[in-house]
Structures are given as structure tokens and as C-alpha cells.
Amino acid sequence: MSLSRCLKVLIAVIALATPALSQTEPVEIGGDVFVSGTTITQPVLAERDLIAMGANVSMSSDVAEDVHALGFDVEIDGAVGGDVTAAGASVSVDGPVAGDVTASAMTLRSGPQAEIGGNARFAGASVTINGPIRGALVAAGGEIILNATVAGDVVLTSPDITFGPNAVIEGRLTYLSDDRMEVPERVISADRVTFEMASDSEMWREVREDWQEWDSPVALTPWAVIGGFLVNLGLFIVIGAVFLTLTPGTIRRLRRRADARPGMVMLTGTIGLSILFGSIPVGGLSVVGLPLVPIVLLLILAVWVLGYILGAYVVAMRIMRGLGSAESPSIAMRLVALAMGVTFAALLNFIPVVGWMANFALVLLGAGAITTALFDSFLSGLEPERDQGLAPLDTSDT
């Protein structure tokens, strides 16, 4: 199957997989239950694990083992016999969990009935803990409210920590904040409290120290950087030379398309890349589309590299024609134009901001030419073929 046909099939599969976001019928495989949809509200019984993905996920049924939930709004109300792993803009755990809970969200909350039998690891902009924890607690966020009993040790990292009336810590408390606070005796005795200063400057200082202590497997000398640059540059030139040699007609059509209407082609390239990048979360939220995510990532890399090479080649050929070169030069001249264009584009990367924007424009130009050609070919294949054997319509019969 040719590359063009593979791309057409992939576009069609992604388009067909998009309606799967509205599918909420669970799929059972080996006792595990998979369910995805825009809104998941009906109870789903799982004899083993439950994997749920959707915009709004509300699970009220019991799960024998683990729960893995991903969505914009996630609510877990049923009893869970194992661990819970959840992520979203809003995550709420309101049922008992026998194992550990690992959750991350902008707004994260555990209800009074959400007794956690193991450890809890929470991260979010706002973290509210109302359910008891039988293990340890590690929480980080812009705001943390602890209003429950924790049997194990507690580590809190936040500039705003509040202890509610039901907060009790039976282990040790270590809190990292930008200022020392008074921890009520009813929560924990002072001899079991440790305070560590945490600020933005301190954080960045530790990051710099860790980076300086990191042992690179290759010494990053100036010659190593130059060597890496030349290797990448040579790889791009070789890829472009292979396409110029094996598919000269296709490259010529793509170049002329980009040269004729560069603005419209760049806009098409933006649309094409947006479709590819947008298909990643779409595929991730669908059981049908999930296996396609690695393929889409490889496709994005291929379109980005080929678009970059093609864009540099288009600009180089336009400059050569402006200097008096023929419309269709020899293969040797085209290879020279390719090498010059890719080399000049690579050197632009050393110019901050302006050079990066110029390189991104080259990617859009080349990707737009590829996207336009694919769309034209795909749409032309959908046109109905006219039956040449039909006789002209006799108007006297109507």
C-alpha cells in the first residue's frame, strides 16, 4: 500500500473513530471493563478493573479491583476494592477505597464517605480532604484543606494550608510553605511537626543544583554541539535528496502548489497540523481510537520533518528562479537548492525568536502543500464516476 493511500486510510479511520466519543456501552475484556464517552453516568459493574475515559465521568457502581479514570469532570461514588488513579479538571472521590488513591486535578476533593485504606497522593490547584486516610498522605497544591483523620505520616506542600475541625494526624507532619504556621494541638502535637521553607527562588535554586550535578553521558563540548548540528543537517539533506530523486514529479507539483499561493497553503498547513494534534486527545478518550495515538504521533513527526524540508526547498527554488534559474532546472541544481535551503533554514535556528518563527513558517508551508495534495486526492476519490454507457436524456419522455 502506498504512503498516500495509508494516509487516506488513517484520515478516514480517525474520522470514523470520532463518533466513538459518544459511545458509553462498556466493553469487557478478561474481566476488565473499558468504557468511554462524552458523558458516562450509568452504573458499570466490573469484576476486576475499570478503565473509564470521557468528558464527564460519574461512576456510582462498585469495582472489585482498581479504577483508572480520565476526564474533564470525574466523580467516583462507588466502593473500590483496589486502587484509584484519576485525573481531570475536577476530581471527586466520595466512596470508600480499599487501596491507594493517586489523583491530580485543578479541583480535587475527597468526601466524608471516601475512607482510603492505603496511601493518598493528591496534587491540584485546590485540594480538599474530608475522608479518613488509613495510610500516609502526600498532597501538593495552591490550597490544601485537611478535614479528616490521617493514620500515617503527612507531607503537605502549599502556600495556603488549612486544618478543619475534623483534622487529626496520628503520624508525623512535614509541611513545606513560604511561611511558618501555627498547627493546632488538636490536630497534632508540636513535637511531631517539621517545617521546611519552600519558595519559588528556593525551588529554582534546587533545580539548578540538580542540573549542575547531572552527569551527561556525552560531554557537551562546542565540538559535540557542532557535530550534532551537522549530523542532523546531513540527515535532512539526505531525506530531501531521496524524495527529489525517487519522486521528482510529486515534489514538483507540491513545490508549484506552495509557490503559487503560499498564504493559503500555510493556512492549510495550520489546519492539517491542528487536525493531527487534535486527534491525540480524541483518540485518548476513545477505546477505538486509543491504539491509533502512537501512529498519529509518528505521523506528526513525519509531516513536521517532511514539511520543514519541503518548505526550505520551495523558498530556495524561488530565490534561484529570481536569480535567473530555469523553471525546471536539472536534478543537480535542484539538489544544490535543497542543500542551500535546508542549511540556511537550520542556521536560522541560532537566531532567537525570529529564526524560530521563520522555521515554523517553513514547516507550515511544506505541511500545507502536503495537506492540500492529500485533501484534493481524498476528495477526488469520493466523486461518483459517471456511467459513460448511458444515453443522453430524452426530454420528450419527461
N, C-alpha and C positions, 0 to 999 in steps of 0.2 A: 504494500500500500504506500502511495506517495506521501510526502510530507504535507502537501496541500490537502489531500483527502483526509489525512489524520487530523489536521487542524479543523477541517469542516465537521468531522465526526465529533471532536471534542466540544466544539461550539454547540452542536445540536444536543449532546448529552447534558451539558451544563444548562441549556435552556429547558430541557425536559426535567432535569432534577430540581429546578427552582420551585415548581408546584409542590414538591415533596415537603416543603416547609409547612404546608397546611395539613399534612398527614399526621394524625395523632393515634393511629392504630398501632399498638405495641407489637414488637417482633421479639419472639423468644428464641434464643439460641443457647443450647446447653444449660438451660435453667436461668440464664441471664436474660433480662428484659431490656430491650432498646426501644426508646420512644422519642420522637421528635415532632415538633410542630410549632406553629406561631403561638398558640395558646394550648397548654396542657393542663387540664383541670380534673379530668375523670380519674377515679382511683385505678392504680395499676398494681396488680399483685405480682410480687417477684419472689420465687423460691430461692434465688441466690442473690445476685447483684442487680441493681437498677441503674441504667445509664439514661439520663434524660437531658435533652437539649432543645431549647426553644426560646422565643422572645419572653413569654410568661410561663413559668413552670410552677405549678401548685400540686404537690404530691401529698395526699392525705392517707394513703394506704400503708400497711406495714410492709417492711422489707426484711427478709431473713438475714441478709448479709450486708454488703456495702452499698452506698448510694453515691453516684457521681452525677452532679447536676451543673449545667451551664446555661445561663440565660440572662436576660435583662433584669427580670424580676423573678427571684427564686424563693419559694416557700415550701418548707418541709415540715409537715404536721404529723405524719405517721411515725410509729415506732420503728427504729432501725436496729437490727441485730448486730451490725458490724460498725464500720467506719463511715463517715460522711466527708466528701470532698465537694465543695461548692464554690462557684464564682459567678459574679454578676454585678450589675449596678446596685441592686438591692438584694440582700440575702437574709432570710429569716428562718430560724430553726426553732420549732415550737413543740416537737415531740421528743421523747426520750431516745438517747443514742447509747448503745452498749459499749461502743469503742471510742475511737478518737474522732475529733471534728477539726478539719482544716478548711477554712473559709476565707475568702477575700472579696470585698465589695466596697462601694462608696458608702453605703449604709448597711451595717451588719448588726443583727440583733439575735439574741437567744432568749426565748420566752421562759416564764417560770416553770413550765412543764418540761422544758428541754434539759433533763438531767443527763449529763455526759459522764459515762462510766470510765472513760480514759482521759487522755490529754486533749487540750483545746489549743489550737493555733489560729489566731484571728488577726486580720490586717484590713484596715479600711480607713476612710476619712472619719467616719463616726462609728464607734464600736460600743454597743450596749449589751451587757451580760446580766441577765436576770435568772438564768437557770444554774443550779448547782453543778459543780465540776468535781468528780471524784479523783481526778489525776492532777496534773500540773497545767498551768495556764501561761501562755506566751501571747501577748497582744501588742500590736503597734498601730497607731493611728493619730489623726489630728485631734481627736477627742475620744476618751475612754471612760465609760461609766460602768463600774463594777458594783452590782447589787445582788450578790449571791455568795454562797459558801464555796470556797475552793479548798480541797483537802490537801493538795500538794503545794509545791513552790509556785510563785507567781513572778513573772518578769513583764513589766509594763514599760512601753516606750511611747511617750506622748508629752506635748507641752501642756495638755489640759487633762488631768486625771481627777475623777470624782468617785467617791465611795458612797453608795446608797445605804439606807438604813438596814438592809439585809446582808451587807457585805461582811464576810468573815474569812480570814486567811489563816489556815491551820499550819501551813508551812512557812517558808521564808519569803519575804517580799523584796525584790530588787526593782527599783523604778529609775528610768533614765528620762530626765527632763531638763529644761533650761533653767529651772529654779527649784530649790528645796521646798517641800511642802510638809504640813503637819498631818500625819496619818493618825486618825482616831484610835485610841486604845481599844475600843470595842471591836475594831477590825483586826488589829494585830499589835502585839507589844513592840515597843520601840527597839528592843534589843534584837529583834528579828527583821529589822528593816535596813536596807542598804540603798543609799542614794548615789547615783553617778551623774555627773554633769554631762549633758548632751546638747550641743548647739550646732548650727549649720557650719560654723568655722571649724569646730572640732571634728565634725563628720568629714569634711573635705580634707582636713589635715591627715586623718587616718587613711583616707583613700589614697592620698599622695604617698604616704609612707608605705602602704601595701604595694603600690605600683612600683616604687623605687626598689623594694625588696624582691619583686617578682623576677625570677630567673628565666630569661629568654633562652630558648634552645638554640637560637641563632643570634650572634652578635649583630645588633642593628647599627653597623658602621655606615658611613656615607656610601662606600662602595657596594655594600649589600643593598641599600635602597636603590642605587642607580642600576644595579644588576636586576633587581626585581622589576623595575620600571621597563628595562629593555626586554626582559622576557615577556612581560605582558604585551608590550608593543609589538614584538615579533609574532606573538600568538594571534593578535588581532589581524595583522597584515596577512598571515598565512591563511586564516579563515576567509578573509575577503578575497584573497587570490584564488582559493579553491572555488568559490562561488563564481568569480569572474571567468574562470577557465571552463568550468563544467556547465554553467547555465548563463551564458552571455546574453541570450535573448531575454530571459526573465529579468536580469539585472538592468538591461537597457530600458525595458518597459517601466520598471519601478523607478528608475532614475528620471525618466521623462515625466512620469506622473508627478513626482515630487518637485521637479524643476518647473513644471507648468503652473501649479497652484500651491506654492509652499505654505501659505497661511492656512488654507483649507485642509491640506494634508496634515499639518501639525495639529489642527483641531481634531481631526480623525484619529491621530495617534493618541491624543489625550483620552478620547472616548474608548479606544481599544484597550489601552493600559488600565483605564478605570474599570472596564468590564472584567479584565483578568484579576486585578487586585480585589475587586468586589466579590468575585466568585469564591474567594478563600473563606470569608465568614459564612457565605451562603452554603458552601459545601460542608463547613464545620458544623452547621446547625442541622444537617440532614444526614440520616443514616445512609441514604442512597449516594449522596454526594461526597461523603467523608473520604472514601478511597481515592477520589479524584484530586484531593488537595495537594498531594506530592506531585502529581502530574502537572497541575496548574502552576506550582512553584517552579518546576523545571521549564515550563513554557514561558513564564515571565522572564526567567533568566535568559532563555534563548532569544526571545523577542527583544529584550533590552540590548544584548550584545550585538545581534544582527542589525538592529535599528541604529545603534551607535556607529557601526562600521558603514552601513549604507548612507547614513546622514553625512558622515565625513566625506564619503566618496562623491555624493551629489554636489556638495559645496566645492570640492576640489575640481571636479569636472566643469562646473560653471565658471570657476576662475580661469581654468585653462582655455575654455572657449572665448572668454573675454580677452585673453591674450593672443587670440588668433588661431587656436587649435581647431581641427575639423570637428564636425558634428559627431561622426563615428570614427574616432582615431583607432590606431592599431592596438592589439592586445598589450603590447609592450608599453604604449603610452597610457593605457588605462591602468595598468599595474603601477606605473610611476605615480599617476594621480592618486591611486588608492594609498600608496605608501606615504605620499606627502600629506594627504588629508588626515589619515589616522595619526601620523606623527605630530602634526600641528595641533590636532584636537587633544592629543594626550598631553602636550606641553601646556595647553591652556589650564589643565588641572592645577598647575602650580600657581595660578592667579586666583587668590581667594574671591569668593562670591561671584565675580563677573565671569571668571573662567568656568566655574561650576555651572552657572546658568547657561553659558554657551554650550557646554557639553550636554546638558539636559535638553536644550533645544535641538541638538543633533539627534538625540535619541527619539524625540517626538517626531522629527522629520522622517527618519527612517522607519520608525514603527508605524507612522501614519501611512506611508506608502505600502507597507506590508498589509496593514489592516484594510486599506481601501481595496487592494487587489483581492484579498480573501473575501471581503463582503461582496464585491462585484461578481466573483466566481460563484460564491454560495447562492446569491440571489438569482443569478442567471440559470443555475441548475434547477431552481424551483419553478421556472417559467414553463407553462404547458406547451408541449410540442404540437404544432399544427399538423393535422392529417392531410398530407398532400393529395391523397386519393379522393377527397370529397369534391364533388362538382359544385360550381357556383350556385348560389341560392336562386331559385326561380321565383321572382316576385309575383308571378301570376298565381302561384299556389297559395299565397298568403291571403 
